[in-house]
Amino acid sequence: MMSGHSRSYKEGLHRRLRNDELAANYLQAALEDSQAAFLVALKNVLDARTVAAVARVSKVSREHIYQMLSGNGNPTLKSLQKILHSLGLRLTIGLDKTHAKTPVSANEQSSHHHATLSEA
């Protein structure tokens, strides 16, 4: 039966996602794919860790968690940070080496700003 295979897959996934490092790598890979994939992955991590416990620790209601992880969900940065913090995770920013350099880098902004100030 398919339901037995599906259930054992989900149970295995949840068991793996209780490992902090595996959960972090799983969420990172999903985030690199898309926002929708990230929200599904975060829901899987929360299910593995028990949503009620995450809600209690993060002080974000279970209803709000389910709403933000729904298909139409659009979590705020603040809510996302609270939830990730309760899981022992955090958001970080890194360089995206797959894209060309941005049109205005910090150095170019700084030199442009100084030139404007010195001309005044």
SELUMVEX-636554 format. One record per atom (N, C-alpha, C): atom name; y, z, x. Coordinates in pm, whole numbers. Each point is the difference from the previous one (the first is absolute). Example, Ala and Ser with C-alpha at 12.3 -4.5 7.8 and 13.67 -1.06 7.14 Angstrom:
 atom     py     pz     px
    N   -569    780   1319
   CA    119      0    -89
    C    120      0     90
    N    105    -72    -35
   CA    119      6     82
    C    109     73    -77
END
This chain:
 atom     py     pz     px
    N   -120      0     83
   CA    120      0    -83
    C    126      0     87
    N     99    -71    -43
   CA    125     -7     74
    C     74    133      0
    N     -4     74   -110
   CA     77    124     -6
    C    -48    100    104
    N   -129      4     29
   CA    -52     90    103
    C     52    -37    137
    N      1   -130     28
   CA     52    -46    129
    C    149     29     11
    N     71    -25   -108
   CA    144     24     -1
    C     31    147     21
    N    -75     86    -69
   CA     23    143     11
    C    -30     48    143
    N   -110    -47     58
   CA    -33     46    135
    C    102    -52    102
    N     54   -121    -23
   CA    105    -51     89
    C    122     91     -9
    N     41     31   -124
   CA    119     83    -20
    C    -21    140     58
    N   -119     55    -18
   CA    -30    133     57
    C      6     -5    152
    N    -53   -106     59
   CA      4    -15    145
    C    143    -17     50
    N     78    -78    -73
   CA    141    -20     36
    C     73    133     -5
    N    -19     75   -108
   CA     67    130    -14
    C    -42     97    110
    N   -127     -3     37
   CA    -48     87    108
    C     72    -36    131
    N     12   -130     29
   CA     68    -43    123
    C    149     34     -5
    N     62    -12   -118
   CA    144     23    -12
    C     37    148      6
    N    -98     87      4
   CA     29    143     20
    C     29     28    148
    N    -33    -97     85
   CA     30      9    143
    C    144    -46     19
    N     84     87     58
   CA    143    -30     12
    C     28   -129     77
    N    -69    -20    111
   CA     27   -119     82
    C    -42   -128    -73
    N   -117      5    -66
   CA    -44   -118    -75
    C     94    -28   -116
    N     47    104    -68
   CA     95    -18   -111
    C    130    -62     50
    N     50     47    113
   CA    125    -54     56
    C    -17   -147     36
    N   -111    -36     64
   CA    -24   -140     36
    C    -16    -89   -123
    N    -68     52   -100
   CA    -21    -72   -127
    C    134    -28    -69
    N     86    101     -7
   CA    131    -17    -62
    C     87    -96     80
    N     -5      8    132
   CA     79    -89     85
    C    -42   -145    -21
    N   -130    -25     -3
   CA    -50   -137    -19
    C     42    -52   -138
    N     -7     84   -102
   CA     39    -41   -135
    C    150    -30     -5
    N     81     84     65
   CA    145    -20      1
    C     36   -132     67
    N    -72    -35    105
   CA     26   -127     69
    C    -37   -119    -87
    N    -89     22    -98
   CA    -41   -107    -91
    C    106    -22   -108
    N     30    104    -78
   CA    100    -12   -107
    C     29    137    -59
    N    110      8    -74
   CA     33    125    -69
    C   -109     34   -102
    N    -47   -101    -73
   CA   -103     23   -101
    C   -128     55     64
    N    -40    -59    113
   CA   -120     47     70
    C     19    143     49
    N    121     32     47
   CA     29    135     46
    C    -13    100   -114
    N     53    -33   -118
   CA     -7     92   -113
    C   -145     22    -45
    N    -82   -104      3
   CA   -143     14    -33
    C    -67     88    105
    N     30    -23    126
   CA    -59     79    108
    C     42    147    -10
    N    127     24    -31
   CA     48    137    -13
    C    -70     69   -116
    N    -22    -72   -109
   CA    -73     57   -114
    C   -142     37     43
    N    -65    -86     78
   CA   -135     30     49
    C      0    125     88
    N    100     12     86
   CA     10    119     86
    C     23    124    -86
    N     87     -9    -98
   CA     27    114    -87
    C   -123     38    -81
    N    -74    -99    -49
   CA   -124     29    -73
    C   -101     71     90
    N     -4    -42    126
   CA    -92     64     96
    C     40    144     28
    N    130     27     -6
   CA     50    134     33
    C     26     86   -124
    N    -17    -53   -118
   CA     26     65   -129
    C    149     -1    -31
    N     36    -82    -96
   CA    139    -19    -38
    C     66    131    -41
    N    -74     85    -71
   CA     58    127    -46
    C     45     85    119
    N    -81      5    105
   CA     35     78    119
    C    121    -60     70
    N      5   -132     11
   CA    114    -67     63
    C    126     25    -82
    N    -12     -7   -132
   CA    115     25    -88
    C     53    142     21
    N    -91     95      9
   CA     40    140     17
    C     73     20    132
    N    -56    -52    108
   CA     59     17    133
    C    130    -78     14
    N      4   -123    -52
   CA    118    -85     17
    C    112     33    -98
    N    -34     75   -104
   CA     96     33   -107
    C     47   -127    -73
    N    -88    -99     -5
   CA     21   -122    -79
    C   -106      6   -110
    N     41     -9   -126
   CA    -96     16   -110
    C   -109   -107      5
    N   -118     37    -50
   CA   -110    -97     -6
    C     41   -121    -81
    N     71     21   -110
   CA     44   -111    -85
    C     89    -96     80
    N     92     57     78
   CA     90    -83     80
    C    -78    -76    108
    N    -98     68     60
   CA    -84    -66    102
    C    -72   -119    -62
    N    -65     21   -114
   CA    -72   -110    -65
    C     94   -112    -42
    N    119     36    -46
   CA     98   -101    -42
    C     44    -85    120
    N     30     66    112
   CA     49    -76    115
    C   -109    -84     66
    N   -127     36    -24
   CA   -110    -77     59
    C    -57   -102    -98
    N     59    -11   -117
   CA    -46    -99    -98
    C     43   -139     45
    N    -46   -100    -71
   CA     35   -138     32
    C    150    -25      2
    N     73     72    -84
   CA    145    -16     -6
    C     72    108     80
    N    -74     79     74
   CA     59    111     73
    C     97    -45    108
    N    101     81     20
   CA     98    -27    103
    C     46    136     54
    N    -83     61     86
   CA     32    136     45
    C    129      5     81
    N     70    111    -15
   CA    119     20     83
    C    -48     44    139
    N     84    -20     97
   CA    -31     41    136
    C    -24    151      4
    N     81     74    -74
   CA    -13    147     -1
    C   -136     42    -55
    N    -44    -58   -112
   CA   -130     34    -57
    C   -112    -40     95
    N     11   -118     58
   CA   -102    -47     93
    C    -10     92    121
    N    113     43     53
   CA     -2     91    115
    C    -64    134    -37
    N     30     52   -118
   CA    -59    127    -43
    C   -151    -11     -9
    N    -48   -109    -58
   CA   -144    -20    -16
    C    -67    -17    136
    N     56    -85     84
   CA    -58    -21    133
    C      0    130     81
    N    109     76     -8
   CA      9    127     72
    C   -111     95    -46
    N    -25      4   -131
   CA   -105     88    -51
    C   -138    -41     52
    N    -14   -126     40
   CA   -126    -50     56
    C     -4     14    152
    N    107     51     58
   CA      7     11    145
    C     38   -132     66
    N     63    -89    -76
   CA     41   -131     51
    C    151    -13     -8
    N     54   -103     68
   CA    143    -24     -6
    C     26   -149     15
    N    116    -41    -48
   CA     43   -139     17
    C     62    -15    138
    N    -24   -112     63
   CA     64    -29    128
    C     50   -144     -3
    N     93    -30     88
   CA     55   -135     13
    C    -40    -53    136
    N    -43   -123      4
   CA    -37    -63    126
    C     57   -141      5
    N     -2    -57    118
   CA     48   -138     15
    C   -102    -96    -57
    N     47   -100    -71
   CA    -86   -104    -54
    C      1   -116     98
    N   -101     -5     83
   CA     -4   -101    106
    C    -45   -136    -49
    N    -36    -10   -130
   CA    -44   -128    -53
    C    117    -85    -48
    N    117     61    -18
   CA    117    -73    -48
    C     98    -24    114
    N     80   -104    -16
   CA    103    -29     99
    C    101    115      1
    N     73     10    108
   CA    101    104     12
    C    102    -13   -113
    N     45    113    -49
   CA     98     -2   -109
    C    129    -65     47
    N     74    -61    -91
   CA    124    -69     38
    C    100     91     71
    N      7    125    -42
   CA     96     92     63
    C    -78    122     47
    N    -16     12    131
   CA    -69    117     54
    C    100    113     17
    N    -48    119     28
   CA     87    116     18
    C     98    -25    116
    N    -46    -62    109
   CA     87    -26    115
    C    112    -98    -36
    N    -36   -104    -78
   CA    102    -97    -40
    C    101     63    -93
    N    -46     86    -92
   CA     92     70    -90
    C     95     86     80
    N    -55     73     97
   CA     80     93     79
    C    107    -76     80
    N    -39   -110     66
   CA     98    -73     81
    C    104    -67    -89
    N    -42    -46   -119
   CA     95    -59    -93
    C     99    106    -48
    N    -51    117    -29
   CA     83    109    -48
    C    103     40    110
    N    -45      8    125
   CA     90     37    108
    C    107   -107     22
    N    -39   -126    -11
   CA     98   -108     17
    C    105      8   -110
    N    -43     29   -121
   CA     95     12   -110
    C     96    116     24
    N    -52    112     50
   CA     85    116     25
    C     98    -26    113
    N    -46    -69    105
   CA     90    -23    114
    C    109   -102    -35
    N    -28    -90    -95
   CA     99    -99    -40
    C    110     63    -86
    N    -32    111    -62
   CA     95     63    -94
    C    110     70     72
END
